[in-house]
Amino acid sequence: MPIVTIQITREGTTPEQKAALIAGATKLLADVLNKPPGLTFVLIQEVEMDDWGVNGLPAAEHRRRAAAASPG
């Protein structure tokens, strides 16, 4: 019985997008590990931006710097 946890920032992910994540994760485990979809559980956790970081920076600051550095 696999349990998959997907963590995303809370930024207005739609119910349709969440459904697609659940379907995709379920299919991946079925295809790669032969796990039965009826026994595969997917949990989506939404995390506040203030509680997320990457590359040693809070996520919002990392995005700000990445946007400033990208051309165009």
N, CA, C and O atoms as a Tripos MOL2 file, in Angstrom:
@<TRIPOS>MOLECULE
protein
  288   287    72     0     0
PROTEIN
NO_CHARGES

@<TRIPOS>ATOM
      1 N           0.8480   -1.1750    0.0000 N.3       1 MET1
      2 CA          0.0000    0.0000    0.0000 C.3       1 MET1
      3 C           0.8930    1.2380    0.0000 C.2       1 MET1
      4 O           1.2990    1.6960    1.0680 O.2       1 MET1
      5 N           1.2060    1.7850   -1.1600 N.am      2 PRO2
      6 CA          2.0310    2.9870   -1.2090 C.3       2 PRO2
      7 C           1.2340    4.2320   -0.8090 C.2       2 PRO2
      8 O           0.0420    4.3630   -1.0860 O.2       2 PRO2
      9 N           1.9460    5.1210   -0.1530 N.am      3 ILE3
     10 CA          1.4050    6.4310    0.1910 C.3       3 ILE3
     11 C           2.3700    7.4600   -0.3880 C.2       3 ILE3
     12 O           3.5560    7.4620   -0.0590 O.2       3 ILE3
     13 N           1.8650    8.3210   -1.2390 N.am      4 VAL4
     14 CA          2.6630    9.3570   -1.8810 C.3       4 VAL4
     15 C           2.2530   10.6980   -1.2980 C.2       4 VAL4
     16 O           1.0660   11.0210   -1.2420 O.2       4 VAL4
     17 N           3.2420   11.4820   -0.8610 N.am      5 THR5
     18 CA          2.9650   12.8310   -0.3750 C.3       5 THR5
     19 C           3.5700   13.8230   -1.3480 C.2       5 THR5
     20 O           4.7590   13.7560   -1.6610 O.2       5 THR5
     21 N           2.7500   14.7420   -1.8230 N.am      6 ILE6
     22 CA          3.2030   15.8000   -2.7200 C.3       6 ILE6
     23 C           3.0500   17.1160   -1.9610 C.2       6 ILE6
     24 O           1.9540   17.4580   -1.5150 O.2       6 ILE6
     25 N           4.1410   17.8420   -1.8190 N.am      7 GLN7
     26 CA          4.0840   19.1340   -1.1490 C.3       7 GLN7
     27 C           4.2650   20.2330   -2.1930 C.2       7 GLN7
     28 O           5.2020   20.2080   -2.9910 O.2       7 GLN7
     29 N           3.3520   21.1890   -2.1670 N.am      8 ILE8
     30 CA          3.4000   22.3240   -3.0800 C.3       8 ILE8
     31 C           3.1480   23.5930   -2.2840 C.2       8 ILE8
     32 O           2.5660   23.5510   -1.2000 O.2       8 ILE8
     33 N           3.5870   24.7150   -2.8250 N.am      9 THR9
     34 CA          3.2750   25.9740   -2.1590 C.3       9 THR9
     35 C           1.8080   26.3150   -2.3740 C.2       9 THR9
     36 O           1.2160   25.9870   -3.4030 O.2       9 THR9
     37 N           1.2500   26.9680   -1.3960 N.am     10 ARG10
     38 CA         -0.1640   27.3510   -1.4560 C.3      10 ARG10
     39 C          -0.2650   28.6070   -2.3230 C.2      10 ARG10
     40 O          -0.0250   29.7240   -1.8660 O.2      10 ARG10
     41 N          -0.6250   28.3860   -3.5830 N.am     11 GLU11
     42 CA         -0.6860   29.5040   -4.5300 C.3      11 GLU11
     43 C          -1.8640   29.3780   -5.4860 C.2      11 GLU11
     44 O          -1.7880   29.8200   -6.6330 O.2      11 GLU11
     45 N          -2.9330   28.7890   -5.0250 N.am     12 GLY12
     46 CA         -4.1150   28.7360   -5.8620 C.3      12 GLY12
     47 C          -4.1670   27.5700   -6.8180 C.2      12 GLY12
     48 O          -4.7290   27.6860   -7.9070 O.2      12 GLY12
     49 N          -3.5920   26.4490   -6.4310 N.am     13 THR13
     50 CA         -3.7050   25.2540   -7.2540 C.3      13 THR13
     51 C          -5.1820   24.8700   -7.3390 C.2      13 THR13
     52 O          -5.8760   24.8110   -6.3240 O.2      13 THR13
     53 N          -5.6430   24.6150   -8.5340 N.am     14 THR14
     54 CA         -7.0570   24.3180   -8.7320 C.3      14 THR14
     55 C          -7.3700   22.8690   -8.3680 C.2      14 THR14
     56 O          -6.4720   22.0280   -8.3300 O.2      14 THR14
     57 N          -8.6370   22.5780   -8.1010 N.am     15 PRO15
     58 CA         -9.0220   21.1870   -7.8700 C.3      15 PRO15
     59 C          -8.6860   20.2850   -9.0670 C.2      15 PRO15
     60 O          -8.3430   19.1170   -8.8860 O.2      15 PRO15
     61 N          -8.7840   20.8150  -10.2600 N.am     16 GLU16
     62 CA         -8.4560   20.0330  -11.4610 C.3      16 GLU16
     63 C          -6.9530   19.7010  -11.5000 C.2      16 GLU16
     64 O          -6.5700   18.5940  -11.8760 O.2      16 GLU16
     65 N          -6.1250   20.6460  -11.1180 N.am     17 GLN17
     66 CA         -4.6870   20.3990  -11.0780 C.3      17 GLN17
     67 C          -4.3440   19.3600  -10.0090 C.2      17 GLN17
     68 O          -3.4990   18.4930  -10.2270 O.2      17 GLN17
     69 N          -5.0030   19.4530   -8.8610 N.am     18 LYS18
     70 CA         -4.7720   18.4630   -7.8030 C.3      18 LYS18
     71 C          -5.2140   17.0770   -8.2630 C.2      18 LYS18
     72 O          -4.5300   16.0890   -7.9990 O.2      18 LYS18
     73 N          -6.3490   16.9990   -8.9460 N.am     19 ALA19
     74 CA         -6.8230   15.7190   -9.4700 C.3      19 ALA19
     75 C          -5.8120   15.1390  -10.4560 C.2      19 ALA19
     76 O          -5.5790   13.9300  -10.4670 O.2      19 ALA19
     77 N          -5.2110   15.9980  -11.2860 N.am     20 ALA20
     78 CA         -4.2120   15.5390  -12.2470 C.3      20 ALA20
     79 C          -2.9640   15.0250  -11.5260 C.2      20 ALA20
     80 O          -2.3770   14.0300  -11.9520 O.2      20 ALA20
     81 N          -2.5530   15.6790  -10.4510 N.am     21 LEU21
     82 CA         -1.4190   15.2070   -9.6600 C.3      21 LEU21
     83 C          -1.7090   13.8350   -9.0600 C.2      21 LEU21
     84 O          -0.8630   12.9410   -9.0960 O.2      21 LEU21
     85 N          -2.9020   13.6790   -8.5130 N.am     22 ILE22
     86 CA         -3.2940   12.4010   -7.9140 C.3      22 ILE22
     87 C          -3.3040   11.2990   -8.9650 C.2      22 ILE22
     88 O          -2.7700   10.2140   -8.7350 O.2      22 ILE22
     89 N          -3.9070   11.5740  -10.1170 N.am     23 ALA23
     90 CA         -3.9630   10.5790  -11.1920 C.3      23 ALA23
     91 C          -2.5650   10.2390  -11.6980 C.2      23 ALA23
     92 O          -2.2480    9.0720  -11.9290 O.2      23 ALA23
     93 N          -1.7380   11.2570  -11.8680 N.am     24 GLY24
     94 CA         -0.3860   11.0350  -12.3810 C.3      24 GLY24
     95 C           0.4810   10.2340  -11.4270 C.2      24 GLY24
     96 O           1.2050    9.3350  -11.8550 O.2      24 GLY24
     97 N           0.4170   10.5490  -10.1380 N.am     25 ALA25
     98 CA          1.2090    9.8170   -9.1500 C.3      25 ALA25
     99 C           0.7370    8.3670   -9.0600 C.2      25 ALA25
    100 O           1.5450    7.4450   -8.9480 O.2      25 ALA25
    101 N          -0.5690    8.1800   -9.1110 N.am     26 THR26
    102 CA         -1.1310    6.8230   -9.0650 C.3      26 THR26
    103 C          -0.6780    6.0150  -10.2700 C.2      26 THR26
    104 O          -0.2760    4.8600  -10.1290 O.2      26 THR26
    105 N          -0.7390    6.6130  -11.4540 N.am     27 LYS27
    106 CA         -0.3130    5.9280  -12.6800 C.3      27 LYS27
    107 C           1.1790    5.6030  -12.6380 C.2      27 LYS27
    108 O           1.5920    4.5210  -13.0560 O.2      27 LYS27
    109 N           1.9820    6.5310  -12.1360 N.am     28 LEU28
    110 CA          3.4260    6.3040  -12.0400 C.3      28 LEU28
    111 C           3.7410    5.0800  -11.1900 C.2      28 LEU28
    112 O           4.5470    4.2380  -11.5870 O.2      28 LEU28
    113 N           3.1110    4.9770  -10.0250 N.am     29 LEU29
    114 CA          3.3610    3.8230   -9.1700 C.3      29 LEU29
    115 C           2.8440    2.5320   -9.7920 C.2      29 LEU29
    116 O           3.4510    1.4750   -9.6170 O.2      29 LEU29
    117 N           1.7390    2.6060  -10.5100 N.am     30 ALA30
    118 CA          1.2220    1.4190  -11.2040 C.3      30 ALA30
    119 C           2.1830    0.9950  -12.3180 C.2      30 ALA30
    120 O           2.4790   -0.1910  -12.4700 O.2      30 ALA30
    121 N           2.6640    1.9610  -13.0900 N.am     31 ASP31
    122 CA          3.5400    1.6550  -14.2220 C.3      31 ASP31
    123 C           4.9190    1.1750  -13.7910 C.2      31 ASP31
    124 O           5.4520    0.2240  -14.3640 O.2      31 ASP31
    125 N           5.5020    1.8240  -12.7860 N.am     32 VAL32
    126 CA          6.8840    1.5290  -12.4090 C.3      32 VAL32
    127 C           6.9830    0.3820  -11.4050 C.2      32 VAL32
    128 O           7.8700   -0.4640  -11.5100 O.2      32 VAL32
    129 N           6.0750    0.3550  -10.4340 N.am     33 LEU33
    130 CA          6.1730   -0.6320   -9.3630 C.3      33 LEU33
    131 C           5.0660   -1.6810   -9.3720 C.2      33 LEU33
    132 O           5.0090   -2.5390   -8.4920 O.2      33 LEU33
    133 N           4.1840   -1.6080  -10.3750 N.am     34 ASN34
    134 CA          3.0460   -2.5270  -10.4570 C.3      34 ASN34
    135 C           2.1550   -2.4660   -9.2200 C.2      34 ASN34
    136 O           1.5990   -3.4830   -8.8050 O.2      34 ASN34
    137 N           2.0180   -1.2870   -8.6340 N.am     35 LYS35
    138 CA          1.1590   -1.1240   -7.4590 C.3      35 LYS35
    139 C          -0.2790   -0.9340   -7.9100 C.2      35 LYS35
    140 O          -0.5290   -0.1770   -8.8480 O.2      35 LYS35
    141 N          -1.2310   -1.6010   -7.2670 N.am     36 PRO36
    142 CA         -2.6300   -1.4520   -7.6680 C.3      36 PRO36
    143 C          -3.1570   -0.0550   -7.3340 C.2      36 PRO36
    144 O          -3.0180    0.4000   -6.1990 O.2      36 PRO36
    145 N          -3.7560    0.6230   -8.3020 N.am     37 PRO37
    146 CA         -4.2800    1.9640   -8.0520 C.3      37 PRO37
    147 C          -5.2480    2.0260   -6.8790 C.2      37 PRO37
    148 O          -5.2960    3.0330   -6.1730 O.2      37 PRO37
    149 N          -6.0160    0.9710   -6.6610 N.am     38 GLY38
    150 CA         -6.9730    0.9730   -5.5740 C.3      38 GLY38
    151 C          -6.3490    0.9340   -4.1920 C.2      38 GLY38
    152 O          -7.0300    1.1490   -3.1900 O.2      38 GLY38
    153 N          -5.0470    0.6590   -4.1390 N.am     39 LEU39
    154 CA         -4.3420    0.6310   -2.8600 C.3      39 LEU39
    155 C          -3.2760    1.7180   -2.7650 C.2      39 LEU39
    156 O          -2.4550    1.7090   -1.8490 O.2      39 LEU39
    157 N          -3.2900    2.6520   -3.7110 N.am     40 THR40
    158 CA         -2.3230    3.7500   -3.7270 C.3      40 THR40
    159 C          -2.9970    5.0120   -3.2150 C.2      40 THR40
    160 O          -4.0260    5.4400   -3.7380 O.2      40 THR40
    161 N          -2.4060    5.5970   -2.1900 N.am     41 PHE41
    162 CA         -2.9500    6.7980   -1.5720 C.3      41 PHE41
    163 C          -2.0530    7.9850   -1.8930 C.2      41 PHE41
    164 O          -0.8280    7.8820   -1.8150 O.2      41 PHE41
    165 N          -2.6570    9.1040   -2.2520 N.am     42 VAL42
    166 CA         -1.9040   10.3150   -2.5850 C.3      42 VAL42
    167 C          -2.4040   11.4380   -1.6930 C.2      42 VAL42
    168 O          -3.6020   11.7150   -1.6280 O.2      42 VAL42
    169 N          -1.4760   12.0730   -1.0140 N.am     43 LEU43
    170 CA         -1.7810   13.1860   -0.1240 C.3      43 LEU43
    171 C          -1.1080   14.4310   -0.6660 C.2      43 LEU43
    172 O           0.0980   14.4300   -0.9110 O.2      43 LEU43
    173 N          -1.8710   15.4880   -0.8540 N.am     44 ILE44
    174 CA         -1.3170   16.7660   -1.3020 C.3      44 ILE44
    175 C          -1.3170   17.7130   -0.1120 C.2      44 ILE44
    176 O          -2.3600   17.9790    0.4870 O.2      44 ILE44
    177 N          -0.1410   18.2170    0.2210 N.am     45 GLN45
    178 CA         -0.0010   19.1760    1.3080 C.3      45 GLN45
    179 C           0.3840   20.5250    0.7120 C.2      45 GLN45
    180 O           1.3600   20.6420   -0.0280 O.2      45 GLN45
    181 N          -0.3940   21.5260    1.0470 N.am     46 GLU46
    182 CA         -0.0700   22.8780    0.6050 C.3      46 GLU46
    183 C           0.6720   23.5890    1.7250 C.2      46 GLU46
    184 O           0.2240   23.6070    2.8710 O.2      46 GLU46
    185 N           1.8070   24.1720    1.3810 N.am     47 VAL47
    186 CA          2.6840   24.8180    2.3440 C.3      47 VAL47
    187 C           2.6900   26.3170    2.0670 C.2      47 VAL47
    188 O           2.7900   26.7420    0.9160 O.2      47 VAL47
    189 N           2.5850   27.1000    3.1080 N.am     48 GLU48
    190 CA          2.6600   28.5580    2.9540 C.3      48 GLU48
    191 C           4.0250   28.9520    2.3850 C.2      48 GLU48
    192 O           5.0320   28.3100    2.6830 O.2      48 GLU48
    193 N           4.0580   29.9910    1.5770 N.am     49 MET49
    194 CA          5.3130   30.4520    0.9820 C.3      49 MET49
    195 C           6.3580   30.7750    2.0460 C.2      49 MET49
    196 O           7.5470   30.5420    1.8300 O.2      49 MET49
    197 N           5.9380   31.3020    3.1770 N.am     50 ASP50
    198 CA          6.8750   31.6450    4.2520 C.3      50 ASP50
    199 C           7.5220   30.4090    4.8670 C.2      50 ASP50
    200 O           8.5400   30.5220    5.5510 O.2      50 ASP50
    201 N           6.9500   29.2420    4.6340 N.am     51 ASP51
    202 CA          7.4550   28.0030    5.2220 C.3      51 ASP51
    203 C           8.2150   27.1530    4.2130 C.2      51 ASP51
    204 O           8.4110   25.9590    4.4370 O.2      51 ASP51
    205 N           8.6420   27.7450    3.1160 N.am     52 TRP52
    206 CA          9.2690   27.0160    2.0150 C.3      52 TRP52
    207 C          10.5530   27.7380    1.6400 C.2      52 TRP52
    208 O          10.5880   28.9680    1.6230 O.2      52 TRP52
    209 N          11.5860   27.0060    1.3450 N.am     53 GLY53
    210 CA         12.8340   27.6390    0.9310 C.3      53 GLY53
    211 C          13.5870   26.7750   -0.0550 C.2      53 GLY53
    212 O          13.3690   25.5660   -0.1420 O.2      53 GLY53
    213 N          14.4710   27.4080   -0.7920 N.am     54 VAL54
    214 CA         15.3140   26.7010   -1.7600 C.3      54 VAL54
    215 C          16.6180   27.4850   -1.9130 C.2      54 VAL54
    216 O          16.6250   28.7150   -1.8790 O.2      54 VAL54
    217 N          17.6970   26.7640   -2.0800 N.am     55 ASN55
    218 CA         19.0100   27.3760   -2.2950 C.3      55 ASN55
    219 C          19.3890   28.3200   -1.1510 C.2      55 ASN55
    220 O          20.0560   29.3330   -1.3660 O.2      55 ASN55
    221 N          18.9600   27.9800    0.0500 N.am     56 GLY56
    222 CA         19.3090   28.7800    1.2200 C.3      56 GLY56
    223 C          18.5010   30.0460    1.3980 C.2      56 GLY56
    224 O          18.8310   30.8810    2.2410 O.2      56 GLY56
    225 N          17.4480   30.2000    0.6170 N.am     57 LEU57
    226 CA         16.6300   31.4070    0.6700 C.3      57 LEU57
    227 C          15.1620   31.0560    0.8500 C.2      57 LEU57
    228 O          14.7210   29.9820    0.4400 O.2      57 LEU57
    229 N          14.4010   31.9650    1.4670 N.am     58 PRO58
    230 CA         12.9440   31.7770    1.4330 C.3      58 PRO58
    231 C          12.4850   31.7440   -0.0290 C.2      58 PRO58
    232 O          13.0690   32.4130   -0.8810 O.2      58 PRO58
    233 N          11.4480   30.9700   -0.3110 N.am     59 ALA59
    234 CA         11.0110   30.7720   -1.6910 C.3      59 ALA59
    235 C          10.7170   32.0820   -2.4160 C.2      59 ALA59
    236 O          11.1060   32.2460   -3.5720 O.2      59 ALA59
    237 N          10.0440   33.0070   -1.7600 N.am     60 ALA60
    238 CA          9.7010   34.2760   -2.4140 C.3      60 ALA60
    239 C          10.9610   35.0440   -2.8150 C.2      60 ALA60
    240 O          11.0160   35.6130   -3.9050 O.2      60 ALA60
    241 N          11.9680   35.0630   -1.9470 N.am     61 GLU61
    242 CA         13.2190   35.7560   -2.2620 C.3      61 GLU61
    243 C          13.9680   35.0320   -3.3730 C.2      61 GLU61
    244 O          14.5370   35.6800   -4.2510 O.2      61 GLU61
    245 N          13.9790   33.7330   -3.3520 N.am     62 HIS62
    246 CA         14.6300   32.9640   -4.4180 C.3      62 HIS62
    247 C          13.9850   33.2740   -5.7610 C.2      62 HIS62
    248 O          14.6790   33.4840   -6.7550 O.2      62 HIS62
    249 N          12.6630   33.3020   -5.7880 N.am     63 ARG63
    250 CA         11.9540   33.6260   -7.0350 C.3      63 ARG63
    251 C          12.2500   35.0410   -7.4870 C.2      63 ARG63
    252 O          12.4330   35.2920   -8.6780 O.2      63 ARG63
    253 N          12.2970   35.9770   -6.5340 N.am     64 ARG64
    254 CA         12.5750   37.3720   -6.8770 C.3      64 ARG64
    255 C          13.9480   37.4890   -7.5320 C.2      64 ARG64
    256 O          14.1020   38.1500   -8.5590 O.2      64 ARG64
    257 N          14.9310   36.8490   -6.9360 N.am     65 ARG65
    258 CA         16.2960   36.9080   -7.4820 C.3      65 ARG65
    259 C          16.3940   36.2180   -8.8370 C.2      65 ARG65
    260 O          17.0760   36.6970   -9.7430 O.2      65 ARG65
    261 N          15.7010   35.0840   -8.9660 N.am     66 ALA66
    262 CA         15.7320   34.3580  -10.2450 C.3      66 ALA66
    263 C          15.0920   35.1870  -11.3510 C.2      66 ALA66
    264 O          15.5810   35.2090  -12.4810 O.2      66 ALA66
    265 N          13.9900   35.8750  -11.0220 N.am     67 ALA67
    266 CA         13.3280   36.7230  -12.0160 C.3      67 ALA67
    267 C          14.2060   37.8990  -12.4140 C.2      67 ALA67
    268 O          14.2490   38.2820  -13.5820 O.2      67 ALA67
    269 N          14.9120   38.4740  -11.4320 N.am     68 ALA68
    270 CA         15.7810   39.6100  -11.7210 C.3      68 ALA68
    271 C          16.9850   39.1850  -12.5700 C.2      68 ALA68
    272 O          17.4970   39.9770  -13.3610 O.2      68 ALA68
    273 N          17.4240   37.9640  -12.4070 N.am     69 ALA69
    274 CA         18.5970   37.4820  -13.1360 C.3      69 ALA69
    275 C          18.2770   36.9830  -14.5370 C.2      69 ALA69
    276 O          19.1670   36.9070  -15.3850 O.2      69 ALA69
    277 N          17.0170   36.6420  -14.7900 N.am     70 SER70
    278 CA         16.6900   36.0900  -16.1120 C.3      70 SER70
    279 C          16.5040   37.2120  -17.1230 C.2      70 SER70
    280 O          15.9090   38.2460  -16.8200 O.2      70 SER70
    281 N          17.0270   36.9920  -18.3400 N.am     71 PRO71
    282 CA         16.8970   38.0200  -19.3770 C.3      71 PRO71
    283 C          15.4730   38.1690  -19.8680 C.2      71 PRO71
    284 O          14.7000   37.2120  -19.9110 O.2      71 PRO71
    285 N          15.1560   39.3770  -20.2310 N.am     72 GLY72
    286 CA         13.8600   39.6080  -20.8560 C.3      72 GLY72
    287 C          12.8620   40.0960  -19.9350 C.2      72 GLY72
    288 O          11.7210   40.3330  -20.3300 O.2      72 GLY72
@<TRIPOS>BOND
     1     1     2 1
     2     2     3 1
     3     3     4 2
     4     3     5 am
     5     5     6 1
     6     6     7 1
     7     7     8 2
     8     7     9 am
     9     9    10 1
    10    10    11 1
    11    11    12 2
    12    11    13 am
    13    13    14 1
    14    14    15 1
    15    15    16 2
    16    15    17 am
    17    17    18 1
    18    18    19 1
    19    19    20 2
    20    19    21 am
    21    21    22 1
    22    22    23 1
    23    23    24 2
    24    23    25 am
    25    25    26 1
    26    26    27 1
    27    27    28 2
    28    27    29 am
    29    29    30 1
    30    30    31 1
    31    31    32 2
    32    31    33 am
    33    33    34 1
    34    34    35 1
    35    35    36 2
    36    35    37 am
    37    37    38 1
    38    38    39 1
    39    39    40 2
    40    39    41 am
    41    41    42 1
    42    42    43 1
    43    43    44 2
    44    43    45 am
    45    45    46 1
    46    46    47 1
    47    47    48 2
    48    47    49 am
    49    49    50 1
    50    50    51 1
    51    51    52 2
    52    51    53 am
    53    53    54 1
    54    54    55 1
    55    55    56 2
    56    55    57 am
    57    57    58 1
    58    58    59 1
    59    59    60 2
    60    59    61 am
    61    61    62 1
    62    62    63 1
    63    63    64 2
    64    63    65 am
    65    65    66 1
    66    66    67 1
    67    67    68 2
    68    67    69 am
    69    69    70 1
    70    70    71 1
    71    71    72 2
    72    71    73 am
    73    73    74 1
    74    74    75 1
    75    75    76 2
    76    75    77 am
    77    77    78 1
    78    78    79 1
    79    79    80 2
    80    79    81 am
    81    81    82 1
    82    82    83 1
    83    83    84 2
    84    83    85 am
    85    85    86 1
    86    86    87 1
    87    87    88 2
    88    87    89 am
    89    89    90 1
    90    90    91 1
    91    91    92 2
    92    91    93 am
    93    93    94 1
    94    94    95 1
    95    95    96 2
    96    95    97 am
    97    97    98 1
    98    98    99 1
    99    99   100 2
   100    99   101 am
   101   101   102 1
   102   102   103 1
   103   103   104 2
   104   103   105 am
   105   105   106 1
   106   106   107 1
   107   107   108 2
   108   107   109 am
   109   109   110 1
   110   110   111 1
   111   111   112 2
   112   111   113 am
   113   113   114 1
   114   114   115 1
   115   115   116 2
   116   115   117 am
   117   117   118 1
   118   118   119 1
   119   119   120 2
   120   119   121 am
   121   121   122 1
   122   122   123 1
   123   123   124 2
   124   123   125 am
   125   125   126 1
   126   126   127 1
   127   127   128 2
   128   127   129 am
   129   129   130 1
   130   130   131 1
   131   131   132 2
   132   131   133 am
   133   133   134 1
   134   134   135 1
   135   135   136 2
   136   135   137 am
   137   137   138 1
   138   138   139 1
   139   139   140 2
   140   139   141 am
   141   141   142 1
   142   142   143 1
   143   143   144 2
   144   143   145 am
   145   145   146 1
   146   146   147 1
   147   147   148 2
   148   147   149 am
   149   149   150 1
   150   150   151 1
   151   151   152 2
   152   151   153 am
   153   153   154 1
   154   154   155 1
   155   155   156 2
   156   155   157 am
   157   157   158 1
   158   158   159 1
   159   159   160 2
   160   159   161 am
   161   161   162 1
   162   162   163 1
   163   163   164 2
   164   163   165 am
   165   165   166 1
   166   166   167 1
   167   167   168 2
   168   167   169 am
   169   169   170 1
   170   170   171 1
   171   171   172 2
   172   171   173 am
   173   173   174 1
   174   174   175 1
   175   175   176 2
   176   175   177 am
   177   177   178 1
   178   178   179 1
   179   179   180 2
   180   179   181 am
   181   181   182 1
   182   182   183 1
   183   183   184 2
   184   183   185 am
   185   185   186 1
   186   186   187 1
   187   187   188 2
   188   187   189 am
   189   189   190 1
   190   190   191 1
   191   191   192 2
   192   191   193 am
   193   193   194 1
   194   194   195 1
   195   195   196 2
   196   195   197 am
   197   197   198 1
   198   198   199 1
   199   199   200 2
   200   199   201 am
   201   201   202 1
   202   202   203 1
   203   203   204 2
   204   203   205 am
   205   205   206 1
   206   206   207 1
   207   207   208 2
   208   207   209 am
   209   209   210 1
   210   210   211 1
   211   211   212 2
   212   211   213 am
   213   213   214 1
   214   214   215 1
   215   215   216 2
   216   215   217 am
   217   217   218 1
   218   218   219 1
   219   219   220 2
   220   219   221 am
   221   221   222 1
   222   222   223 1
   223   223   224 2
   224   223   225 am
   225   225   226 1
   226   226   227 1
   227   227   228 2
   228   227   229 am
   229   229   230 1
   230   230   231 1
   231   231   232 2
   232   231   233 am
   233   233   234 1
   234   234   235 1
   235   235   236 2
   236   235   237 am
   237   237   238 1
   238   238   239 1
   239   239   240 2
   240   239   241 am
   241   241   242 1
   242   242   243 1
   243   243   244 2
   244   243   245 am
   245   245   246 1
   246   246   247 1
   247   247   248 2
   248   247   249 am
   249   249   250 1
   250   250   251 1
   251   251   252 2
   252   251   253 am
   253   253   254 1
   254   254   255 1
   255   255   256 2
   256   255   257 am
   257   257   258 1
   258   258   259 1
   259   259   260 2
   260   259   261 am
   261   261   262 1
   262   262   263 1
   263   263   264 2
   264   263   265 am
   265   265   266 1
   266   266   267 1
   267   267   268 2
   268   267   269 am
   269   269   270 1
   270   270   271 1
   271   271   272 2
   272   271   273 am
   273   273   274 1
   274   274   275 1
   275   275   276 2
   276   275   277 am
   277   277   278 1
   278   278   279 1
   279   279   280 2
   280   279   281 am
   281   281   282 1
   282   282   283 1
   283   283   284 2
   284   283   285 am
   285   285   286 1
   286   286   287 1
   287   287   288 2
@<TRIPOS>SUBSTRUCTURE
     1 MET1         2 RESIDUE 1 A MET
     2 PRO2         6 RESIDUE 1 A PRO
     3 ILE3        10 RESIDUE 1 A ILE
     4 VAL4        14 RESIDUE 1 A VAL
     5 THR5        18 RESIDUE 1 A THR
     6 ILE6        22 RESIDUE 1 A ILE
     7 GLN7        26 RESIDUE 1 A GLN
     8 ILE8        30 RESIDUE 1 A ILE
     9 THR9        34 RESIDUE 1 A THR
    10 ARG10       38 RESIDUE 1 A ARG
    11 GLU11       42 RESIDUE 1 A GLU
    12 GLY12       46 RESIDUE 1 A GLY
    13 THR13       50 RESIDUE 1 A THR
    14 THR14       54 RESIDUE 1 A THR
    15 PRO15       58 RESIDUE 1 A PRO
    16 GLU16       62 RESIDUE 1 A GLU
    17 GLN17       66 RESIDUE 1 A GLN
    18 LYS18       70 RESIDUE 1 A LYS
    19 ALA19       74 RESIDUE 1 A ALA
    20 ALA20       78 RESIDUE 1 A ALA
    21 LEU21       82 RESIDUE 1 A LEU
    22 ILE22       86 RESIDUE 1 A ILE
    23 ALA23       90 RESIDUE 1 A ALA
    24 GLY24       94 RESIDUE 1 A GLY
    25 ALA25       98 RESIDUE 1 A ALA
    26 THR26      102 RESIDUE 1 A THR
    27 LYS27      106 RESIDUE 1 A LYS
    28 LEU28      110 RESIDUE 1 A LEU
    29 LEU29      114 RESIDUE 1 A LEU
    30 ALA30      118 RESIDUE 1 A ALA
    31 ASP31      122 RESIDUE 1 A ASP
    32 VAL32      126 RESIDUE 1 A VAL
    33 LEU33      130 RESIDUE 1 A LEU
    34 ASN34      134 RESIDUE 1 A ASN
    35 LYS35      138 RESIDUE 1 A LYS
    36 PRO36      142 RESIDUE 1 A PRO
    37 PRO37      146 RESIDUE 1 A PRO
    38 GLY38      150 RESIDUE 1 A GLY
    39 LEU39      154 RESIDUE 1 A LEU
    40 THR40      158 RESIDUE 1 A THR
    41 PHE41      162 RESIDUE 1 A PHE
    42 VAL42      166 RESIDUE 1 A VAL
    43 LEU43      170 RESIDUE 1 A LEU
    44 ILE44      174 RESIDUE 1 A ILE
    45 GLN45      178 RESIDUE 1 A GLN
    46 GLU46      182 RESIDUE 1 A GLU
    47 VAL47      186 RESIDUE 1 A VAL
    48 GLU48      190 RESIDUE 1 A GLU
    49 MET49      194 RESIDUE 1 A MET
    50 ASP50      198 RESIDUE 1 A ASP
    51 ASP51      202 RESIDUE 1 A ASP
    52 TRP52      206 RESIDUE 1 A TRP
    53 GLY53      210 RESIDUE 1 A GLY
    54 VAL54      214 RESIDUE 1 A VAL
    55 ASN55      218 RESIDUE 1 A ASN
    56 GLY56      222 RESIDUE 1 A GLY
    57 LEU57      226 RESIDUE 1 A LEU
    58 PRO58      230 RESIDUE 1 A PRO
    59 ALA59      234 RESIDUE 1 A ALA
    60 ALA60      238 RESIDUE 1 A ALA
    61 GLU61      242 RESIDUE 1 A GLU
    62 HIS62      246 RESIDUE 1 A HIS
    63 ARG63      250 RESIDUE 1 A ARG
    64 ARG64      254 RESIDUE 1 A ARG
    65 ARG65      258 RESIDUE 1 A ARG
    66 ALA66      262 RESIDUE 1 A ALA
    67 ALA67      266 RESIDUE 1 A ALA
    68 ALA68      270 RESIDUE 1 A ALA
    69 ALA69      274 RESIDUE 1 A ALA
    70 SER70      278 RESIDUE 1 A SER
    71 PRO71      282 RESIDUE 1 A PRO
    72 GLY72      286 RESIDUE 1 A GLY
